[in-house]
């Protein structure tokens, strides 16, 4: 697992997605932001439901338990095998 810090500009660019996740989580709809990252940038999207549960499992977590920061996720990480489709 690798933790990367976001720049102030990236945090601003992602602020809409952060707000969607916070709103969804406050209403009991588990949400997360996923990103696919390349050398020239990344694409990000909010996920929930089965996609969110699959993401949590791939990262060694549990969808029913909220993790509020990258620091917390790394601290609670466990070794998980690579999952192939």
C-alpha positions in Angstrom: 0.0 0.0 0.0 1.3 3.5 -0.8 0.1 6.7 0.7 0.4 9.9 -1.4 -0.3 13.4 0.0 -2.6 15.6 -2.1 -1.5 19.1 -3.0 -3.8 22.0 -2.1 -4.8 22.2 -5.8 -5.8 18.6 -5.9 -7.8 18.9 -2.7 -9.6 21.8 -4.2 -10.3 19.9 -7.4 -11.6 17.0 -5.5 -13.7 19.1 -3.1 -17.0 18.3 -4.9 -16.3 14.5 -4.6 -15.4 14.9 -0.9 -18.7 16.7 -0.3 -20.6 13.9 -2.2 -18.9 11.3 0.0 -19.6 13.2 3.2 -23.2 13.7 2.2 -23.7 10.0 1.3 -22.0 8.8 4.5 -24.1 11.1 6.6 -27.3 9.6 5.0 -26.1 6.0 5.6 -25.0 5.5 2.0 -21.4 4.3 2.3 -19.3 6.1 -0.3 -15.7 6.4 -1.3 -13.6 8.1 -4.0 -11.7 5.9 -6.3 -8.9 7.0 -8.7 -7.0 5.5 -11.5 -3.6 7.2 -11.6 -1.2 7.7 -14.6 2.0 9.7 -14.9 0.1 12.5 -16.5 -2.8 12.7 -14.0 -5.7 10.7 -12.6 -9.4 10.2 -13.0 -11.6 10.1 -9.9 -15.1 9.0 -9.2 -17.4 8.5 -6.2 -18.5 4.9 -5.7 -21.0 3.2 -3.4 -22.8 -0.1 -3.1 -21.2 -3.2 -4.6 -18.4 -1.2 -6.2 -17.5 0.4 -2.8 -17.6 -2.9 -1.0 -15.3 -4.4 -3.6 -12.9 -1.5 -3.2 -12.9 -1.8 0.6 -12.2 -5.6 0.3 -9.3 -5.0 -2.2 -7.7 -2.5 0.2 -8.1 -4.9 3.2 -11.0 -3.1 4.8 -14.6 -3.6 5.5 -17.3 -1.6 3.8 -19.4 -1.2 6.9 -16.5 0.4 8.8 -15.7 4.0 7.9 -12.1 5.1 7.4 -11.8 8.9 7.4 -8.2 9.4 6.3 -5.3 7.9 4.3 -3.2 8.0 7.5 -5.9 5.9 9.3 -6.2 3.5 6.4 -2.4 2.8 6.3 -2.3 2.3 10.1 -5.1 -0.2 9.9 -3.9 -1.9 6.7 -3.4 -5.7 6.6 -1.7 -7.7 4.0 -4.2 -8.8 1.3 -3.5 -11.0 -1.7 -3.7 -9.4 -5.1 -7.2 -9.9 -6.5 -7.5 -10.7 -10.2 -10.8 -10.5 -12.1 
